[in-house]
Amino acid sequence: MPFGAPGGDSQVQAMLQVVLNAFHFGMDIQEAIDAPRFITMSFPNSFAPYNHYPGLLGLEGRFSSSTHDELITLGHKIEEFPAYSRRLAAVEAVLYEPTSGFFRSGADPRQPAYAITL
């Protein structure tokens, strides 16, 4: 599955979430890309001035209020982003399904993109 994402420090987190959604949770590749995302900002940023915000999570607005509340109960600080935030990277992917012989592709609605497989 070739895939990638622009997005600074959030790109690795977004790509991992897409891989887990597809291969662990069994989602279709587009569904895996579309799913709500979160990012941790606890680690120093890769870019100067290398800010970090211990305990801060960024959540897209599509998470349930119960998830939001439970994370706060666990001691997290929450920064809420719009429903499909470019801040949480934009993953594009092509997935080969060996059992069917088909290629599936997915484009992230967080930025202008299209997915086409032939």
N, CA, C and O atoms as CSV, one atom per row, in Angstrom:
chain,resi,resn,atom,element,x,y,z
A,1,MET,N,N,0.844,-1.168,0.000
A,1,MET,CA,C,0.000,0.000,0.000
A,1,MET,C,C,0.894,1.237,0.000
A,1,MET,O,O,1.366,1.646,1.061
A,2,PRO,N,N,1.135,1.835,-1.146
A,2,PRO,CA,C,1.825,3.120,-1.136
A,2,PRO,C,C,0.871,4.199,-0.628
A,2,PRO,O,O,-0.283,4.278,-1.049
A,3,PHE,N,N,1.368,5.012,0.266
A,3,PHE,CA,C,0.546,6.086,0.805
A,3,PHE,C,C,1.456,7.160,1.381
A,3,PHE,O,O,2.641,6.923,1.614
A,4,GLY,N,N,0.905,8.319,1.606
A,4,GLY,CA,C,1.679,9.404,2.167
A,4,GLY,C,C,0.773,10.555,2.549
A,4,GLY,O,O,-0.433,10.545,2.301
A,5,ALA,N,N,1.406,11.561,3.170
A,5,ALA,CA,C,0.637,12.710,3.628
A,5,ALA,C,C,1.559,13.890,3.880
A,5,ALA,O,O,2.597,13.733,4.524
A,6,PRO,N,N,1.199,15.073,3.383
A,6,PRO,CA,C,1.877,16.264,3.865
A,6,PRO,C,C,1.257,16.626,5.208
A,6,PRO,O,O,0.097,16.298,5.458
A,7,GLY,N,N,1.993,17.282,6.056
A,7,GLY,CA,C,1.368,17.674,7.316
A,7,GLY,C,C,2.299,17.782,8.498
A,7,GLY,O,O,1.847,17.733,9.642
A,8,GLY,N,N,3.608,17.931,8.251
A,8,GLY,CA,C,4.513,18.132,9.382
A,8,GLY,C,C,4.437,16.990,10.375
A,8,GLY,O,O,4.379,15.820,9.997
A,9,ASP,N,N,4.439,17.343,11.644
A,9,ASP,CA,C,4.454,16.319,12.688
A,9,ASP,C,C,3.168,15.504,12.766
A,9,ASP,O,O,3.166,14.410,13.330
A,10,SER,N,N,2.085,16.016,12.213
A,10,SER,CA,C,0.844,15.239,12.262
A,10,SER,C,C,0.801,14.162,11.181
A,10,SER,O,O,-0.035,13.261,11.250
A,11,GLN,N,N,1.688,14.236,10.180
A,11,GLN,CA,C,1.587,13.276,9.083
A,11,GLN,C,C,1.836,11.844,9.530
A,11,GLN,O,O,1.111,10.946,9.102
A,12,VAL,N,N,2.821,11.599,10.367
A,12,VAL,CA,C,3.105,10.228,10.807
A,12,VAL,C,C,1.945,9.700,11.652
A,12,VAL,O,O,1.565,8.536,11.533
A,13,GLN,N,N,1.387,10.561,12.504
A,13,GLN,CA,C,0.256,10.144,13.326
A,13,GLN,C,C,-0.966,9.827,12.464
A,13,GLN,O,O,-1.664,8.844,12.713
A,14,ALA,N,N,-1.225,10.651,11.459
A,14,ALA,CA,C,-2.370,10.426,10.569
A,14,ALA,C,C,-2.183,9.148,9.756
A,14,ALA,O,O,-3.121,8.366,9.600
A,15,MET,N,N,-0.985,8.937,9.243
A,15,MET,CA,C,-0.728,7.744,8.442
A,15,MET,C,C,-0.889,6.478,9.291
A,15,MET,O,O,-1.438,5.484,8.817
A,16,LEU,N,N,-0.419,6.508,10.536
A,16,LEU,CA,C,-0.602,5.352,11.419
A,16,LEU,C,C,-2.079,5.088,11.673
A,16,LEU,O,O,-2.510,3.935,11.675
A,17,GLN,N,N,-2.856,6.142,11.887
A,17,GLN,CA,C,-4.287,5.954,12.124
A,17,GLN,C,C,-4.971,5.336,10.902
A,17,GLN,O,O,-5.858,4.497,11.053
A,18,VAL,N,N,-4.567,5.742,9.697
A,18,VAL,CA,C,-5.152,5.165,8.481
A,18,VAL,C,C,-4.764,3.688,8.355
A,18,VAL,O,O,-5.611,2.858,8.027
A,19,VAL,N,N,-3.509,3.354,8.606
A,19,VAL,CA,C,-3.067,1.950,8.541
A,19,VAL,C,C,-3.842,1.104,9.553
A,19,VAL,O,O,-4.318,0.020,9.215
A,20,LEU,N,N,-3.970,1.585,10.780
A,20,LEU,CA,C,-4.728,0.831,11.788
A,20,LEU,C,C,-6.192,0.690,11.390
A,20,LEU,O,O,-6.780,-0.381,11.538
A,21,ASN,N,N,-6.779,1.775,10.884
A,21,ASN,CA,C,-8.184,1.704,10.455
A,21,ASN,C,C,-8.383,0.649,9.374
A,21,ASN,O,O,-9.348,-0.113,9.412
A,22,ALA,N,N,-7.464,0.607,8.407
A,22,ALA,CA,C,-7.604,-0.325,7.284
A,22,ALA,C,C,-7.268,-1.765,7.670
A,22,ALA,O,O,-8.038,-2.681,7.381
A,23,PHE,N,N,-6.120,-1.968,8.321
A,23,PHE,CA,C,-5.637,-3.332,8.536
A,23,PHE,C,C,-6.054,-3.938,9.870
A,23,PHE,O,O,-6.207,-5.156,9.963
A,24,HIS,N,N,-6.239,-3.140,10.885
A,24,HIS,CA,C,-6.660,-3.684,12.183
A,24,HIS,C,C,-8.181,-3.656,12.336
A,24,HIS,O,O,-8.785,-4.622,12.803
A,25,PHE,N,N,-8.794,-2.536,11.938
A,25,PHE,CA,C,-10.236,-2.399,12.106
A,25,PHE,C,C,-11.022,-2.788,10.861
A,25,PHE,O,O,-12.252,-2.765,10.888
A,26,GLY,N,N,-10.338,-3.149,9.755
A,26,GLY,CA,C,-10.997,-3.689,8.572
A,26,GLY,C,C,-11.794,-2.695,7.739
A,26,GLY,O,O,-12.688,-3.091,6.992
A,27,MET,N,N,-11.481,-1.414,7.859
A,27,MET,CA,C,-12.207,-0.411,7.074
A,27,MET,C,C,-11.747,-0.398,5.628
A,27,MET,O,O,-10.586,-0.685,5.339
A,28,ASP,N,N,-12.654,-0.067,4.718
A,28,ASP,CA,C,-12.304,0.232,3.337
A,28,ASP,C,C,-11.301,1.388,3.355
A,28,ASP,O,O,-11.340,2.209,4.271
A,29,ILE,N,N,-10.413,1.472,2.378
A,29,ILE,CA,C,-9.361,2.486,2.411
A,29,ILE,C,C,-9.927,3.910,2.455
A,29,ILE,O,O,-9.381,4.760,3.157
A,30,GLN,N,N,-10.994,4.181,1.730
A,30,GLN,CA,C,-11.575,5.528,1.792
A,30,GLN,C,C,-12.190,5.791,3.166
A,30,GLN,O,O,-12.051,6.883,3.717
A,31,GLU,N,N,-12.859,4.798,3.704
A,31,GLU,CA,C,-13.436,4.926,5.049
A,31,GLU,C,C,-12.331,5.148,6.090
A,31,GLU,O,O,-12.495,5.937,7.020
A,32,ALA,N,N,-11.202,4.442,5.923
A,32,ALA,CA,C,-10.065,4.590,6.838
A,32,ALA,C,C,-9.492,6.008,6.791
A,32,ALA,O,O,-9.091,6.552,7.820
A,33,ILE,N,N,-9.455,6.593,5.617
A,33,ILE,CA,C,-8.954,7.956,5.445
A,33,ILE,C,C,-9.951,8.973,5.998
A,33,ILE,O,O,-9.557,9.961,6.618
A,34,ASP,N,N,-11.228,8.734,5.775
A,34,ASP,CA,C,-12.277,9.675,6.203
A,34,ASP,C,C,-12.493,9.711,7.712
A,34,ASP,O,O,-12.994,10.708,8.231
A,35,ALA,N,N,-12.133,8.660,8.423
A,35,ALA,CA,C,-12.426,8.561,9.855
A,35,ALA,C,C,-11.856,9.756,10.624
A,35,ALA,O,O,-10.828,10.315,10.240
A,36,PRO,N,N,-12.529,10.143,11.711
A,36,PRO,CA,C,-12.025,11.265,12.517
A,36,PRO,C,C,-10.617,10.989,13.039
A,36,PRO,O,O,-10.260,9.848,13.333
A,37,ARG,N,N,-9.831,12.049,13.148
A,37,ARG,CA,C,-8.440,11.910,13.592
A,37,ARG,C,C,-8.164,12.713,14.846
A,37,ARG,O,O,-8.888,13.641,15.206
A,38,PHE,N,N,-7.084,12.311,15.490
A,38,PHE,CA,C,-6.580,13.042,16.644
A,38,PHE,C,C,-5.072,13.166,16.503
A,38,PHE,O,O,-4.451,12.392,15.774
A,39,ILE,N,N,-4.482,14.126,17.189
A,39,ILE,CA,C,-3.024,14.235,17.246
A,39,ILE,C,C,-2.616,14.569,18.673
A,39,ILE,O,O,-3.343,15.244,19.403
A,40,THR,N,N,-1.446,14.086,19.053
A,40,THR,CA,C,-0.878,14.486,20.324
A,40,THR,C,C,0.135,15.592,20.067
A,40,THR,O,O,0.875,15.559,19.083
A,41,MET,N,N,0.157,16.552,20.946
A,41,MET,CA,C,1.122,17.649,20.835
A,41,MET,C,C,2.058,17.638,22.035
A,41,MET,O,O,2.660,18.657,22.373
A,42,SER,N,N,2.177,16.465,22.685
A,42,SER,CA,C,2.997,16.330,23.884
A,42,SER,C,C,4.495,16.318,23.600
A,42,SER,O,O,5.295,16.646,24.475
A,43,PHE,N,N,4.872,15.947,22.401
A,43,PHE,CA,C,6.293,15.843,22.077
A,43,PHE,C,C,6.773,17.121,21.409
A,43,PHE,O,O,5.981,17.811,20.767
A,44,PRO,N,N,8.056,17.451,21.545
A,44,PRO,CA,C,8.572,18.656,20.884
A,44,PRO,C,C,8.357,18.603,19.375
A,44,PRO,O,O,8.629,17.589,18.732
A,45,ASN,N,N,7.871,19.694,18.829
A,45,ASN,CA,C,7.646,19.818,17.404
A,45,ASN,C,C,8.972,19.716,16.652
A,45,ASN,O,O,10.010,20.123,17.173
A,46,SER,N,N,8.947,19.185,15.450
A,46,SER,CA,C,10.159,19.047,14.641
A,46,SER,C,C,10.659,20.369,14.091
A,46,SER,O,O,11.791,20.457,13.614
A,47,PHE,N,N,9.832,21.390,14.152
A,47,PHE,CA,C,10.170,22.675,13.553
A,47,PHE,C,C,10.411,23.715,14.643
A,47,PHE,O,O,9.726,23.734,15.665
A,48,ALA,N,N,11.388,24.571,14.408
A,48,ALA,CA,C,11.691,25.642,15.364
A,48,ALA,C,C,10.442,26.467,15.584
A,48,ALA,O,O,9.737,26.761,14.618
A,49,PRO,N,N,10.147,26.841,16.773
A,49,PRO,CA,C,10.942,26.817,18.007
A,49,PRO,C,C,10.757,25.547,18.841
A,49,PRO,O,O,11.011,25.575,20.045
A,50,TYR,N,N,10.321,24.436,18.240
A,50,TYR,CA,C,10.235,23.122,18.886
A,50,TYR,C,C,9.287,23.102,20.082
A,50,TYR,O,O,9.579,22.491,21.109
A,51,ASN,N,N,8.160,23.770,19.936
A,51,ASN,CA,C,7.165,23.816,21.008
A,51,ASN,C,C,6.611,22.436,21.310
A,51,ASN,O,O,6.537,21.578,20.430
A,52,HIS,N,N,6.228,22.233,22.543
A,52,HIS,CA,C,5.468,21.044,22.915
A,52,HIS,C,C,4.488,21.432,24.013
A,52,HIS,O,O,4.714,22.364,24.785
A,53,TYR,N,N,3.396,20.685,24.053
A,53,TYR,CA,C,2.298,20.985,24.963
A,53,TYR,C,C,1.881,19.693,25.659
A,53,TYR,O,O,0.962,19.012,25.205
A,54,PRO,N,N,2.554,19.353,26.761
A,54,PRO,CA,C,2.267,18.087,27.446
A,54,PRO,C,C,0.779,17.922,27.763
A,54,PRO,O,O,0.131,18.824,28.295
A,55,GLY,N,N,0.265,16.754,27.421
A,55,GLY,CA,C,-1.126,16.422,27.708
A,55,GLY,C,C,-2.148,16.991,26.746
A,55,GLY,O,O,-3.347,16.781,26.929
A,56,LEU,N,N,-1.695,17.721,25.707
A,56,LEU,CA,C,-2.638,18.338,24.770
A,56,LEU,C,C,-2.922,17.417,23.593
A,56,LEU,O,O,-2.004,16.948,22.920
A,57,LEU,N,N,-4.196,17.164,23.357
A,57,LEU,CA,C,-4.649,16.386,22.208
A,57,LEU,C,C,-5.468,17.283,21.297
A,57,LEU,O,O,-6.274,18.085,21.766
A,58,GLY,N,N,-5.262,17.146,20.004
A,58,GLY,CA,C,-6.116,17.801,19.026
A,58,GLY,C,C,-7.118,16.782,18.513
A,58,GLY,O,O,-6.735,15.696,18.076
A,59,LEU,N,N,-8.398,17.124,18.564
A,59,LEU,CA,C,-9.460,16.224,18.095
A,59,LEU,C,C,-10.270,16.898,17.010
A,59,LEU,O,O,-10.625,18.071,17.123
A,60,GLU,N,N,-10.561,16.149,15.954
A,60,GLU,CA,C,-11.512,16.667,14.967
A,60,GLU,C,C,-12.896,16.711,15.605
A,60,GLU,O,O,-13.205,15.924,16.500
A,61,GLY,N,N,-13.711,17.625,15.141
A,61,GLY,CA,C,-15.023,17.851,15.724
A,61,GLY,C,C,-16.006,16.707,15.593
A,61,GLY,O,O,-17.111,16.794,16.126
A,62,ARG,N,N,-15.645,15.636,14.903
A,62,ARG,CA,C,-16.572,14.517,14.706
A,62,ARG,C,C,-16.495,13.464,15.804
A,62,ARG,O,O,-17.240,12.484,15.768
A,63,PHE,N,N,-15.607,13.648,16.782
A,63,PHE,CA,C,-15.585,12.718,17.918
A,63,PHE,C,C,-16.794,12.989,18.799
A,63,PHE,O,O,-17.249,14.128,18.903
A,64,SER,N,N,-17.306,11.959,19.425
A,64,SER,CA,C,-18.491,12.119,20.277
A,64,SER,C,C,-18.143,12.943,21.517
A,64,SER,O,O,-16.991,12.997,21.947
A,65,SER,N,N,-19.153,13.569,22.069
A,65,SER,CA,C,-18.937,14.352,23.288
A,65,SER,C,C,-18.509,13.446,24.437
A,65,SER,O,O,-17.776,13.887,25.322
A,66,SER,N,N,-18.951,12.186,24.444
A,66,SER,CA,C,-18.543,11.265,25.510
A,66,SER,C,C,-17.048,10.944,25.412
A,66,SER,O,O,-16.376,10.828,26.438
A,67,THR,N,N,-16.519,10.798,24.190
A,67,THR,CA,C,-15.082,10.583,24.012
A,67,THR,C,C,-14.321,11.811,24.488
A,67,THR,O,O,-13.325,11.696,25.203
A,68,HIS,N,N,-14.785,12.965,24.098
A,68,HIS,CA,C,-14.194,14.238,24.499
A,68,HIS,C,C,-14.151,14.338,26.030
A,68,HIS,O,O,-13.111,14.652,26.609
A,69,ASP,N,N,-15.280,14.071,26.670
A,69,ASP,CA,C,-15.374,14.169,28.129
A,69,ASP,C,C,-14.502,13.143,28.835
A,69,ASP,O,O,-13.881,13.448,29.853
A,70,GLU,N,N,-14.452,11.921,28.296
A,70,GLU,CA,C,-13.633,10.873,28.906
A,70,GLU,C,C,-12.144,11.232,28.839
A,70,GLU,O,O,-11.405,10.989,29.793
A,71,LEU,N,N,-11.708,11.802,27.730
A,71,LEU,CA,C,-10.306,12.217,27.611
A,71,LEU,C,C,-9.964,13.313,28.623
A,71,LEU,O,O,-8.873,13.318,29.193
A,72,ILE,N,N,-10.887,14.225,28.840
A,72,ILE,CA,C,-10.677,15.273,29.852
A,72,ILE,C,C,-10.611,14.647,31.246
A,72,ILE,O,O,-9.777,15.030,32.065
A,73,THR,N,N,-11.496,13.682,31.509
A,73,THR,CA,C,-11.484,12.982,32.795
A,73,THR,C,C,-10.145,12.281,33.028
A,73,THR,O,O,-9.675,12.189,34.162
A,74,LEU,N,N,-9.537,11.792,31.951
A,74,LEU,CA,C,-8.242,11.117,32.053
A,74,LEU,C,C,-7.078,12.104,32.188
A,74,LEU,O,O,-5.925,11.692,32.318
A,75,GLY,N,N,-7.379,13.394,32.158
A,75,GLY,CA,C,-6.343,14.397,32.380
A,75,GLY,C,C,-5.806,15.083,31.140
A,75,GLY,O,O,-4.862,15.867,31.228
A,76,HIS,N,N,-6.393,14.800,29.983
A,76,HIS,CA,C,-5.940,15.451,28.752
A,76,HIS,C,C,-6.540,16.844,28.609
A,76,HIS,O,O,-7.653,17.114,29.061
A,77,LYS,N,N,-5.784,17.707,27.979
A,77,LYS,CA,C,-6.322,18.990,27.530
A,77,LYS,C,C,-6.710,18.782,26.071
A,77,LYS,O,O,-6.009,18.089,25.334
A,78,ILE,N,N,-7.816,19.374,25.656
A,78,ILE,CA,C,-8.328,19.149,24.303
A,78,ILE,C,C,-8.340,20.449,23.508
A,78,ILE,O,O,-8.820,21.481,23.976
A,79,GLU,N,N,-7.800,20.373,22.297
A,79,GLU,CA,C,-7.973,21.449,21.323
A,79,GLU,C,C,-8.847,20.868,20.224
A,79,GLU,O,O,-8.472,19.891,19.575
A,80,GLU,N,N,-10.001,21.462,20.017
A,80,GLU,CA,C,-10.932,20.926,19.029
A,80,GLU,C,C,-10.721,21.614,17.687
A,80,GLU,O,O,-10.617,22.838,17.603
A,81,PHE,N,N,-10.662,20.801,16.648
A,81,PHE,CA,C,-10.493,21.276,15.287
A,81,PHE,C,C,-11.797,21.079,14.517
A,81,PHE,O,O,-12.679,20.353,14.975
A,82,PRO,N,N,-11.927,21.716,13.354
A,82,PRO,CA,C,-13.125,21.483,12.528
A,82,PRO,C,C,-13.278,20.000,12.167
A,82,PRO,O,O,-12.361,19.205,12.373
A,83,ALA,N,N,-14.429,19.648,11.635
A,83,ALA,CA,C,-14.752,18.256,11.324
A,83,ALA,C,C,-13.711,17.568,10.448
A,83,ALA,O,O,-13.354,16.420,10.712
A,84,TYR,N,N,-13.225,18.233,9.429
A,84,TYR,CA,C,-12.174,17.702,8.558
A,84,TYR,C,C,-11.064,18.744,8.513
A,84,TYR,O,O,-11.063,19.624,7.652
A,85,SER,N,N,-10.124,18.643,9.439
A,85,SER,CA,C,-9.096,19.667,9.575
A,85,SER,C,C,-7.813,19.296,8.835
A,85,SER,O,O,-7.272,18.206,9.025
A,86,ARG,N,N,-7.336,20.197,8.002
A,86,ARG,CA,C,-6.065,20.007,7.294
A,86,ARG,C,C,-4.905,19.920,8.291
A,86,ARG,O,O,-3.846,19.384,7.965
A,87,ARG,N,N,-5.101,20.439,9.487
A,87,ARG,CA,C,-4.067,20.401,10.523
A,87,ARG,C,C,-3.724,18.964,10.930
A,87,ARG,O,O,-2.652,18.711,11.480
A,88,LEU,N,N,-4.626,18.039,10.659
A,88,LEU,CA,C,-4.391,16.641,11.009
A,88,LEU,C,C,-3.938,15.839,9.798
A,88,LEU,O,O,-4.215,14.645,9.691
A,89,ALA,N,N,-3.240,16.506,8.892
A,89,ALA,CA,C,-2.646,15.908,7.691
A,89,ALA,C,C,-3.717,15.470,6.692
A,89,ALA,O,O,-4.911,15.476,6.994
A,90,ALA,N,N,-3.271,15.097,5.516
A,90,ALA,CA,C,-4.164,14.668,4.437
A,90,ALA,C,C,-3.533,13.448,3.769
A,90,ALA,O,O,-2.568,13.573,3.016
A,91,VAL,N,N,-4.081,12.283,4.049
A,91,VAL,CA,C,-3.507,11.016,3.589
A,91,VAL,C,C,-4.130,10.601,2.258
A,91,VAL,O,O,-5.350,10.622,2.092
A,92,GLU,N,N,-3.276,10.229,1.323
A,92,GLU,CA,C,-3.704,9.669,0.037
A,92,GLU,C,C,-3.106,8.262,-0.037
A,92,GLU,O,O,-1.976,8.049,0.404
A,93,ALA,N,N,-3.848,7.303,-0.587
A,93,ALA,CA,C,-3.373,5.919,-0.571
A,93,ALA,C,C,-3.902,5.113,-1.749
A,93,ALA,O,O,-4.964,5.401,-2.301
A,94,VAL,N,N,-3.130,4.096,-2.118
A,94,VAL,CA,C,-3.554,3.073,-3.075
A,94,VAL,C,C,-3.327,1.732,-2.386
A,94,VAL,O,O,-2.241,1.456,-1.876
A,95,LEU,N,N,-4.354,0.916,-2.378
A,95,LEU,CA,C,-4.297,-0.369,-1.685
A,95,LEU,C,C,-4.566,-1.490,-2.681
A,95,LEU,O,O,-5.587,-1.489,-3.369
A,96,TYR,N,N,-3.645,-2.443,-2.753
A,96,TYR,CA,C,-3.848,-3.620,-3.596
A,96,TYR,C,C,-4.489,-4.709,-2.756
A,96,TYR,O,O,-4.018,-5.020,-1.662
A,97,GLU,N,N,-5.565,-5.287,-3.272
A,97,GLU,CA,C,-6.247,-6.383,-2.588
A,97,GLU,C,C,-5.941,-7.683,-3.334
A,97,GLU,O,O,-6.539,-7.954,-4.375
A,98,PRO,N,N,-5.021,-8.481,-2.814
A,98,PRO,CA,C,-4.583,-9.681,-3.542
A,98,PRO,C,C,-5.676,-10.717,-3.783
A,98,PRO,O,O,-5.628,-11.436,-4.781
A,99,THR,N,N,-6.657,-10.806,-2.892
A,99,THR,CA,C,-7.708,-11.818,-3.091
A,99,THR,C,C,-8.590,-11.497,-4.287
A,99,THR,O,O,-9.040,-12.403,-4.988
A,100,SER,N,N,-8.842,-10.205,-4.527
A,100,SER,CA,C,-9.688,-9.818,-5.660
A,100,SER,C,C,-8.877,-9.389,-6.876
A,100,SER,O,O,-9.385,-9.386,-7.998
A,101,GLY,N,N,-7.600,-9.023,-6.651
A,101,GLY,CA,C,-6.771,-8.511,-7.739
A,101,GLY,C,C,-7.050,-7.053,-8.063
A,101,GLY,O,O,-6.520,-6.524,-9.041
A,102,PHE,N,N,-7.870,-6.402,-7.260
A,102,PHE,CA,C,-8.225,-5.009,-7.504
A,102,PHE,C,C,-7.345,-4.052,-6.711
A,102,PHE,O,O,-6.824,-4.387,-5.647
A,103,PHE,N,N,-7.197,-2.858,-7.259
A,103,PHE,CA,C,-6.572,-1.756,-6.553
A,103,PHE,C,C,-7.696,-0.853,-6.052
A,103,PHE,O,O,-8.655,-0.588,-6.777
A,104,ARG,N,N,-7.576,-0.389,-4.835
A,104,ARG,CA,C,-8.511,0.584,-4.264
A,104,ARG,C,C,-7.691,1.828,-3.933
A,104,ARG,O,O,-6.527,1.736,-3.545
A,105,SER,N,N,-8.305,2.967,-4.088
A,105,SER,CA,C,-7.597,4.202,-3.752
A,105,SER,C,C,-8.473,5.065,-2.881
A,105,SER,O,O,-9.698,4.938,-2.870
A,106,GLY,N,N,-7.819,5.948,-2.148
A,106,GLY,CA,C,-8.546,6.855,-1.284
A,106,GLY,C,C,-7.904,8.225,-1.297
A,106,GLY,O,O,-6.680,8.355,-1.281
A,107,ALA,N,N,-8.742,9.245,-1.326
A,107,ALA,CA,C,-8.273,10.630,-1.297
A,107,ALA,C,C,-8.855,11.313,-0.068
A,107,ALA,O,O,-10.021,11.117,0.276
A,108,ASP,N,N,-8.036,12.106,0.578
A,108,ASP,CA,C,-8.440,12.755,1.816
A,108,ASP,C,C,-9.261,14.008,1.554
A,108,ASP,O,O,-8.815,14.896,0.827
A,109,PRO,N,N,-10.461,14.095,2.138
A,109,PRO,CA,C,-11.280,15.290,1.957
A,109,PRO,C,C,-10.736,16.511,2.705
A,109,PRO,O,O,-11.299,17.600,2.601
A,110,ARG,N,N,-9.657,16.337,3.448
A,110,ARG,CA,C,-9.069,17.449,4.195
A,110,ARG,C,C,-8.283,18.408,3.300
A,110,ARG,O,O,-7.861,19.475,3.746
A,111,GLN,N,N,-8.091,18.028,2.055
A,111,GLN,CA,C,-7.458,18.911,1.072
A,111,GLN,C,C,-8.015,18.538,-0.303
A,111,GLN,O,O,-8.539,17.437,-0.473
A,112,PRO,N,N,-7.910,19.429,-1.278
A,112,PRO,CA,C,-8.378,19.081,-2.631
A,112,PRO,C,C,-7.556,17.900,-3.185
A,112,PRO,O,O,-6.341,18.007,-3.355
A,113,ALA,N,N,-8.224,16.796,-3.458
A,113,ALA,CA,C,-7.536,15.610,-3.977
A,113,ALA,C,C,-8.561,14.674,-4.600
A,113,ALA,O,O,-9.747,14.730,-4.275
A,114,TYR,N,N,-8.096,13.817,-5.493
A,114,TYR,CA,C,-8.925,12.796,-6.120
A,114,TYR,C,C,-8.195,11.474,-6.077
A,114,TYR,O,O,-6.965,11.432,-6.110
A,115,ALA,N,N,-8.951,10.396,-6.003
A,115,ALA,CA,C,-8.380,9.053,-6.027
A,115,ALA,C,C,-8.889,8.332,-7.262
A,115,ALA,O,O,-10.095,8.204,-7.469
A,116,ILE,N,N,-7.953,7.860,-8.084
A,116,ILE,CA,C,-8.336,7.139,-9.302
A,116,ILE,C,C,-7.415,5.928,-9.442
A,116,ILE,O,O,-6.194,6.060,-9.366
A,117,THR,N,N,-7.993,4.769,-9.644
A,117,THR,CA,C,-7.200,3.582,-9.953
A,117,THR,C,C,-7.744,2.985,-11.241
A,117,THR,O,O,-8.953,2.962,-11.470
A,118,LEU,N,N,-6.848,2.511,-12.064
A,118,LEU,CA,C,-7.235,1.925,-13.355
A,118,LEU,C,C,-6.859,0.468,-13.408
A,118,LEU,O,O,-7.104,-0.197,-14.414
